[in-house]
Amino acid sequence: MRYAQLVVGPAGSGKSTYCSTMVQQGEIENKTIHVVNLDPAAEYFEYNPLIDIRELIHVDDAMEDDEMQFGPNGGLIFCMEYLTENLEWLKKELGDDDDDFILFDCPGQIELYTHMDVIKKIAEFLKKENFMLCSVFLIDSQFIIDGAKFLSGVMAALSVMINLELPHVNILSKIDLVSKSTRKQLESFLEPDPHILLSSVNTGSRWSKKYTKLSKALGNIIENFSLVKFYPLDIKDEESVADIFLTINNIIQYGEDADTKAKDVDLFENREDSFG
C-alpha cells in the first residue's frame, strides 16, 4: 500500500510551506515523506521535489507558443490537462515502491479543484496506482477573519470536497501570522455554525438586506451538508504540526499496514517457538 496527500488551495495559501513542514515532521518521527511538485508555474519551494512537473512541461512553454498564445491562467490549465494526457510519465517517475508517502503540491488555481475535473483525474489515477489518498485544502487564516469572507471560504472548501470525492481535511494556515485576538475570533470558525456566520454577515447595510435570502440559502447548504470543519495550523508550534500530521495519517491509515506486518511476524515467530 502507498499513501498520498493532494495538497490544494488558492494561490498564497501556504501549500508549499505545508509540504516542507510535513517533510520535517516526518523526519522527526523517522518517516520518509517525499513531495511531488505539480505546479508548472512554481518558482521556489523549500523542499527537494521527488518529481517536478516542470521537467514534463512548464507554463512558459504554453505561454510562449505562437499558436496557442495563452496567458498565465490558460497556460497553467493547459499544462495540467497535458499532464492528465501523459500520466504514463508520472507513473514511470513514481515507480512502484510499497509504503511510499508522497505529498502532491498542486497549483494555486482554485477552479482546478472546485469545478474542473483535472485534479480529479489525477486522483483517480493515483488510486489505481494503489495509493491511499486524501485531499488537504488550505485557506490563509489572515483573509477570513470576518463572517462574509469565511462564508466564502467554507463554500470553496465544500465545492472542493464534493468535486474531488476524497477523504478530506480543511486547514486554516498561517495561524502563526495572526494576532492573539484574531486567533480567538477564528476559534468560532473551526466548526462553522451557519447561524453565527449569517449573523455576522447581516450587518443591516443595504447590501446585506438585498442579499439576505442568498445568504440564508448559502447557510442552509452548509448546514445540510454538515461536512466542513477546519483544523488550525501553526507551523511554529510543534504540537499543532504533530496534531495535523496524526489526523491525516489516521485518515489515510498510514502506518497501520506496517503494524499489521509486524504483528504477523511476531505471530509467526511465536508459532515456530511453540513447535520447537
C-alpha positions in Angstrom: 0.0 0.0 0.0 1.1 3.5 -0.8 0.0 6.8 0.8 -0.5 10.3 -0.6 -2.0 13.7 0.0 -3.2 16.1 -2.7 -2.3 19.5 -1.2 -4.7 22.0 -2.8 -5.9 25.6 -2.2 -5.8 29.1 -3.5 -2.6 30.8 -4.5 -0.6 32.0 -1.5 -2.4 29.8 1.0 0.9 28.1 2.1 0.8 24.8 0.2 4.5 24.5 -0.4 5.3 25.6 3.1 2.9 23.0 4.4 4.6 20.3 2.3 8.0 21.4 3.7 6.7 21.3 7.2 5.2 17.8 6.9 8.5 16.6 5.5 10.3 17.9 8.5 7.7 16.4 10.8 8.2 13.1 9.1 11.9 13.3 9.8 11.2 13.9 13.5 9.0 10.7 13.5 11.5 8.7 11.5 9.2 8.5 8.5 10.3 9.3 4.9 8.0 11.7 3.1 8.5 12.8 -0.5 7.0 15.8 -2.3 6.0 15.9 -6.0 5.7 19.4 -7.5 2.6 19.6 -9.7 2.7 23.3 -10.2 4.1 24.1 -13.7 4.5 27.8 -12.7 6.4 27.2 -9.5 9.5 29.4 -9.0 10.6 28.5 -5.5 9.9 26.0 -2.8 11.6 24.8 0.4 11.9 21.2 -0.4 13.7 19.0 -3.0 11.0 17.5 -5.1 11.0 13.8 -5.9 9.3 14.6 -9.2 8.8 18.0 -10.9 6.1 18.6 -13.5 8.3 21.3 -15.0 10.5 18.6 -16.4 7.5 17.5 -18.4 6.0 20.9 -19.2 6.4 24.4 -17.9 3.8 27.2 -18.0 6.2 29.3 -20.1 6.0 26.6 -22.8 2.3 27.2 -23.2 2.5 31.0 -22.9 5.3 31.3 -25.5 3.7 29.1 -28.1 2.8 31.3 -31.1 -0.3 29.3 -32.0 -1.9 28.9 -28.5 -1.0 32.4 -27.1 -2.1 31.5 -23.6 -2.0 33.9 -20.7 -0.8 32.7 -17.2 -4.1 31.1 -16.2 -4.9 29.5 -19.5 -1.3 28.3 -19.8 -1.4 26.7 -16.3 -4.7 24.9 -17.1 -3.2 23.7 -20.4 -0.2 22.3 -18.6 -2.4 20.4 -16.1 -4.5 19.0 -18.9 -1.3 18.0 -20.7 -0.3 16.1 -17.5 -3.6 14.1 -17.5 -2.9 13.1 -21.1 0.6 11.9 -20.1 0.0 10.1 -16.9 2.3 7.3 -18.0 5.2 9.8 -17.5 4.0 10.3 -13.9 3.6 6.6 -13.4 7.2 5.9 -14.6 8.6 8.7 -12.4 6.7 7.4 -9.3 7.9 3.9 -9.6 6.1 1.1 -7.7 7.7 1.1 -4.2 5.4 0.0 -1.4 4.9 2.2 1.6 5.6 5.4 -0.3 4.3 8.5 1.4 4.0 11.3 -1.1 2.7 14.9 -0.9 1.5 16.3 -4.3 2.0 20.1 -4.2 -0.7 21.4 -6.5 -1.1 24.7 -8.3 -2.9 27.7 -6.7 -5.7 28.0 -9.3 -8.9 27.4 -7.4 -11.0 26.4 -10.4 -8.9 23.3 -10.8 -10.4 21.9 -7.6 -13.9 23.5 -7.4 -15.4 22.5 -10.7 -12.8 21.3 -13.3 -12.0 17.5 -13.4 -8.2 17.8 -13.9 -7.2 17.1 -10.3 -10.0 14.5 -10.0 -8.5 12.6 -12.9 -5.1 12.7 -11.2 -6.7 11.4 -8.0 -8.4 8.5 -9.9 -5.0 7.6 -11.4 -3.3 7.6 -8.1 -6.0 5.4 -6.6 -5.4 2.9 -9.4 -1.7 3.0 -8.5 -2.6 1.7 -5.1 -2.4 5.0 -3.2 -4.5 5.6 -0.1 -5.3 9.2 -0.8 -6.8 12.3 0.8 -7.1 15.9 -0.2 -5.8 18.7 2.1 -7.4 22.1 1.4 -5.6 25.1 2.8 -7.0 28.6 3.4 -5.0 31.5 4.6 -6.4 32.5 8.0 -5.3 36.1 7.5 -8.0 36.6 4.9 -11.0 35.1 6.6 -11.3 37.0 9.8 -14.9 38.0 9.3 -18.1 36.1 8.6 -18.6 37.2 5.0 -15.1 36.1 3.9 -15.3 32.9 6.0 -18.6 32.0 4.4 -16.9 32.3 1.0 -14.0 30.1 2.3 -16.5 27.5 3.6 -18.3 27.3 0.2 -14.9 26.9 -1.6 -14.0 24.1 0.8 -17.3 22.4 0.3 -17.0 22.7 -3.5 -13.6 21.1 -3.4 -14.8 18.2 -1.2 -17.8 17.5 -3.4 -15.8 17.8 -6.7 -12.8 15.6 -5.7 -14.8 13.0 -3.8 -11.9 12.1 -1.5 -11.3 11.8 2.2 -10.7 15.5 3.0 -9.1 17.8 5.6 -9.5 21.6 5.7 -6.7 23.6 7.2 -6.5 27.2 8.3 -2.9 28.0 7.5 -0.6 30.8 8.7 -2.1 30.9 12.2 1.4 32.0 13.4 1.0 35.2 11.5 -2.3 36.4 13.1 -2.7 38.3 16.3 -3.9 36.7 19.6 -7.2 38.5 19.4 -7.7 37.2 15.8 -6.9 33.7 16.9 -9.7 33.8 19.5 -12.0 35.1 16.8 -11.0 32.2 14.5 -11.9 29.6 17.1 -15.6 30.2 16.4 -14.9 29.4 12.8 -13.2 26.0 13.2 -16.5 24.1 13.1 -18.6 26.7 11.3 -22.1 27.3 12.6 -24.1 28.8 9.6 -26.3 30.8 12.0 -23.3 32.5 13.6 -21.8 33.2 10.2 -25.1 34.7 8.9 -25.5 36.9 12.0 -22.1 38.4 11.3 -22.8 38.8 7.6 -26.2 40.5 8.2 -25.0 43.9 9.3 -28.1 45.9 8.4 -26.5 47.6 5.4 -28.3 47.9 2.1 -26.0 45.2 0.7 -26.8 42.7 3.4 -30.5 43.4 3.2 -30.5 43.0 -0.5 -28.8 39.6 -0.4 -30.4 38.3 2.8 -32.2 35.4 1.0 -29.0 34.4 -0.8 -27.0 34.4 2.5 -29.7 32.3 4.1 -29.6 29.8 1.2 -25.8 29.5 1.5 -26.2 29.0 5.2 -28.7 26.2 4.6 -26.3 24.5 2.2 -23.6 24.5 4.8 -26.0 23.2 7.4 -27.5 20.5 5.2 -24.2 19.1 4.1 -22.6 19.4 7.6 -19.2 18.4 6.3 -16.9 21.4 6.7 -14.5 21.5 9.6 -11.2 23.4 9.8 -8.0 22.5 11.6 -5.7 25.4 12.6 -2.0 25.0 11.6 0.7 27.0 13.3 4.0 25.8 11.7 5.9 27.3 14.6 4.0 25.2 17.2 5.3 21.6 17.3 2.1 20.3 18.9 -0.1 21.9 16.1 2.0 20.4 13.4 2.1 17.0 15.1 -1.7 17.1 15.5 -2.3 17.7 11.8 0.2 15.0 10.9 -1.5 12.5 13.1 -5.0 13.4 11.9 -4.2 12.9 8.3 -2.2 9.7 8.9 -5.3 8.3 10.6 -7.5 9.3 7.7 -5.3 7.5 5.1 -4.4 4.7 7.6 -0.7 5.4 7.3 1.3 3.0 9.4 -1.5 0.6 10.0 -0.2 -1.7 7.3 3.2 -1.7 8.9 1.7 -2.5 12.3 -0.2 -5.5 10.8 3.0 -6.8 9.2 4.9 -6.5 12.4 2.1 -8.4 14.3 2.1 -11.1 11.6 5.9 -11.6 12.0 5.6 -11.8 15.8 2.8 -14.3 15.5 4.8 -16.5 13.0 7.8 -16.4 15.3 5.7 -17.4 18.3 4.3 -20.3 16.4 7.8 -21.5 15.4 8.8 -21.4 19.1 5.8 -23.4 20.2 6.6 -26.1 17.7 10.3 -26.2 18.7 
